[in-house]
Amino acid sequence: MKRSIFMSLTILTVLAVALPVAAVPRLQTYIVDSRYSFYDSGLDSGTWISNSSNFDLKVVGYWAEGASSTSGRPMYQVPAFDYMDCYLAMSVPRDQMGQIFVNGVEISAFDRWVNSIPSGTNLSPASPLAGSSIDEQYRFLNIGRIDNSRINAYNYGFGRVYSPGWGDEITLNVVVRGFEWAHFNAIGVDSQGNTFMNSQFHNSSYYATPEPSTLSLLGLGLLGIAPLLRRKKR
């Protein structure tokens, strides 16, 4: 039993280190000063999570690694120029009333997935982002164009921040009110009309309160310091 648990943990560790290096997704999302959850039972796996109702959300367009070392000297790999017209995809609980503000502008008119898909993308009307088992409503917001004209795109992968590569970032201030949770994905359409979406391990989510796993860890921590508090009183 112990051996199987150890093997599972080892595999997860290897994946966490190896996968970001092997393949960096074209689009990513990242909440500044958030924590990373490999398994989030509320929405999905691989999510940057914030419990603050006011946070900065980054949408990252990434084309190639910024530099590779040759004989000890940096050598920059410049990809062919490209761009993506980007959308922020937001989902919230369908049966709740609330507000989302992006850069101070209130976002309204949440609707069913099929009615929310922006024209010009190749997203399927039958494939909602966060899974069909969750009753949610959606809204897409055009946030502008990202290109690969500079080395300014960090790789926010698997709970770590890696050195920047060719691309860029758009930083958005997001405020959530009233909703228990809100989920954020990025959609991009490149110069050839191809549609990209951030990978499963580069999601971002807001929770009004910490998820049950975090509360359990907090409870265990408080139990651990209880004996020390008793000794102080004596």
N, C-alpha and C positions, 0 to 999 in steps of 0.2 A: 504493500500500500504506500509506504513512505517513498519507495523507489519511483512509483508511477507519478506521485505528486511532484517529486523532484524533476522528473523528466518533462512533465508538463510545463513547469516553471522555466526550465531551461529552454524549451522550444519557444515559449513566449518571449523570453529575453533575446534570443537569437533573431527572432522576427522583428522585434522592436529596433534592433540595431541594424540589421541587414536590409530590410525592405526600403527604408527611406533612401539609402544609398543606391539601391538597385534601380529604383524607378520613382522619379518625382512627378506627381500628377500636374497636369497643365494648370488646373485651378485648385485653389485651396481657400479655406476660411480659417480665421484665428481670432479669438477674443483676447485682447491684451490683459495680462495679469490674471489669466484664468488657470484652471487646473485641467488635466487631461484624464479622461476616463476610457479605459479600454472596453469596458462593458457598462452600458448605461441602459438599465431595464426600462426607463421611461420612454425612450424614443428609438435609439439604435446604438451600435457599437462605434467606438473610435470618435469621441466627441470632446471638444473643448467646452468646458462648462463654467458658467458664471452664475452666482446667486445675487449679484448686484443688479439692480434694475436700471442702472446707468453705466454703460460700458462702451469701449471702442472696439469695433469689429473691423478686421482687415480682410479684404478680398484680394487674393494674390494670383497674378498670372505669371507662370514660370515656364520658360522655354528650354534652358540648358544650364548646366553648371557654370559658374562664373570663371573658374580658372582651374587648370591642372598643372602640376609641377613637372617640368622637364629640365633635368640637370640642375635642380635646385632653383630654377627661375620660373616665375609664373608665366603661363601661356594661356591667353584668353581664347575661348572657343566661341566665336560669334555666329549665332544662327542666322539664317535668312530672315530679313525683316518680316514681321507679322504683327497682327493686332487681334484683339477680341473686343467686341461690343458686349458689355457685361450686364447681367441682371442679378439682383439679390432676390432669392426665393425665400419667402417667409411663410411659416405655417404656425397656427395657433389652435387651441381647442375650439371645436365648432360650437359647443354649447355655452361658451363664456363671452362676456362683454369686456372689452378692454381697449387699450390704445397702444400703438407703437409709433414712436417718433424717430425719424432718421434725419440726422443733421438739422434738428429743430422742426421738421415738417411732419405733420401727422399723416400716417399711412392708414387709409380706410379702404372700404370696398373689398373685404376678404370674401372669397367665393370658393366653389368647388374647384378641384384641380383642373378638370377638363375646360372650365370656363376661364381659367387664369393664365394659361400658357400664352406667352407673347408670340406674336407673329414673327416669322423669320427664324425661329428655332426648329430643331428637328426632334423635340421632345414628344414622347408618346402620350396621347390623351388618356391611356389606360394605365399609366405607371406613375402613381404619386410618389413623391420623393421619400417620405419617411415610412412607407409601408401601408398597406390597405387595412391593417388591423386597428389603426388609430383613427378615431373620428376627428378630423381636423379640417380647417379651411386655409386657403392659400392666397398669397398676393405676390406678384413679381414687380420689382422696381428696377427701372433702367438706371444704372449708377455710372455710366460713362464708358470710355474706351481705355483699355490697357494695351500697351505695346511692349516690345522687347528691345527698346532703344538704349537701355542702360543696365548696369548690374545693380539691381535694387530690389530683387525679389527674394526674400528669405524662404527657406523650406521649413514650415512648421509641421514636422512629422512625428507622430507617435510620442507626443509629450515632450519633444525637444525642439530647440530652434537651431537650425543649421545655417552655415554661411550662405550669403546671398548668391544668386545666379542671375542670368539674363532674364529680364522681365520687369515688373513693377507691381506696386501695391496701391490699392485705394483704401483709405481709412475712413470709416463712417462712425459717427457717434450715434448710439442707439439707446433709447429709453423705452422701457416696457412698463405699462401700468395695467393692473386688473387681471391679466392672464396668469395662470399658474405656471405656464411654460411657453416658450417660443423657440422655434427651430429655424436655423439659417443655413442655406446652401447657396452656392454660386453657379451661375450658368453663363457660358460665353460662346459667342459665334465668331469664328475667325474670318480672315479675308477670303477664304475659299468657300465660306458658307457652312463649314463643319461646326457642329454643336458640341460643346464640352460641359461637363458638370464635375464639381469636386468629388474626389473619391470617398468611399465609405469611411475612411479613417481621418478625414479632414472636415468633419462637420463641426458646427458650433451651436450651442443651446443655452438658453436662460431658464433657470428654475427659480420660482419665488422663494422656495425653501430648499435646504439641502436634501438630496435624494436619500432614501432609507439607509443605504450602505454607509454614507458619511455620518449620519446620525448614530449608527451602531458603533462606528469607530470612536466617535466622541464620547458615547456612553462608557465604552471600555476604558477610555483614558481617564474619565472621572472616577471610575471604580478603582483605578490604579493609584490615584493620589489620595483616596479616602483615608487609608491607614496613616498617611503622613499628617493629614489634618487632625486626626484624633490625637496623635502624639504631641502636636503643638499645643492643643488645648490642655493637656496634662502638665 
